[in-house]
Amino acid sequence: MARAALKKATRPAAVPVGKDRGRVSMFLSRLAFWRGRRLKILSYVGTFLVGVVVTLFSLSAIYPMVTIERLESVNRHDPFAVRMVLKNEGFWPIDAIRVNCRVFSIESRAGNRLVETEFEGRKELDRGLHPRHRTRARCEPAVRDAARVGNAALAISVSFSPYYLPWEWRRDEPPYVYRMLRGAEGEVVWVPEG
């Protein structure tokens, strides 16, 4: 009795025959088809998403661009308190605009070097900038004895974040360098270098 039960327990499962066998094989083939199909769909979706990310980074490296259209001093006694007009030359809006000013090569009116150090100022704009639009910005680096300065160089760099990127990523524009010129009446004019 025990041997018969043991034989029955270890007997391999019956292979379906006829119609049942055809149904099982059809089910297994459909399952394999959808497994392969799912992998193909996932690979296509993954490739598409990678392509979108690479395209966004490529566009961020080329466009948008921010230019400085006009630069002027707003205080005769402090010529480094400057006001500028920024323009978005690209096709997409930008956000988180930051303006950095760096003053270097500072000389007195007699031509003597006043200081060896550099002075920096930073201004964060709390507004974005749409394509082909302009905005005003100020930058005021705290330069000692600004009224005694006869010649200096001012480098202005603008950084921003493209509006269409869902993550925080900043792009730095190459700095614009200006030379300071004083008129006959002491007024200050900033001339682009080069």
MOQUIGI-V830435 format. One record per backbone hydrogen bond with DSSP energy under -0.5 kcal/mol. NH is the residue of the N-H (numbers start at 1). CO is the residue of the C=O. If there is no record, write none. Layout:
NH:CO + NH:CO
This chain:
5:1 + 6:2 + 7:3 + 8:4 + 9:5 + 10:6 + 11:7 + 20:17 + 22:18 + 23:19 + 24:20 + 25:21 + 26:22 + 27:23 + 28:24 + 29:25 + 30:26 + 31:27 + 32:28 + 33:29 + 34:30 + 35:31 + 36:32 + 37:33 + 38:34 + 39:35 + 40:36 + 41:37 + 42:38 + 43:39 + 44:40 + 45:41 + 46:42 + 47:43 + 48:44 + 49:45 + 50:46 + 51:47 + 52:48 + 53:49 + 54:50 + 55:51 + 56:52 + 57:53 + 58:54 + 59:55 + 60:56 + 61:57 + 62:58 + 63:59 + 67:87 + 69:67 + 69:85 + 70:85 + 72:83 + 74:81 + 75:81 + 81:78 + 82:80 + 82:139 + 83:72 + 84:137 + 85:70 + 86:84 + 86:135 + 87:67 + 88:133 + 89:65 + 89:87 + 90:65 + 94:129 + 95:161 + 97:127 + 98:159 + 99:123 + 100:98 + 100:157 + 101:121 + 102:155 + 103:119 + 104:153 + 107:151 + 108:112 + 109:148 + 111:108 + 114:106 + 115:106 + 119:103 + 121:101 + 123:99 + 125:97 + 129:94 + 132:88 + 133:130 + 135:86 + 137:84 + 139:82 + 141:80 + 142:120 + 143:141 + 146:143 + 148:145 + 149:145 + 149:146 + 150:107 + 151:107 + 153:104 + 154:178 + 155:102 + 156:154 + 156:176 + 157:100 + 157:155 + 159:98 + 160:171 + 161:95 + 163:93 + 165:162 + 169:167 + 171:160 + 173:158 + 173:171 + 176:156 + 177:175 + 178:154 + 179:191 + 180:152 + 181:189 + 183:187 + 186:183 + 189:181 + 191:179 + 191:189 + 193:177
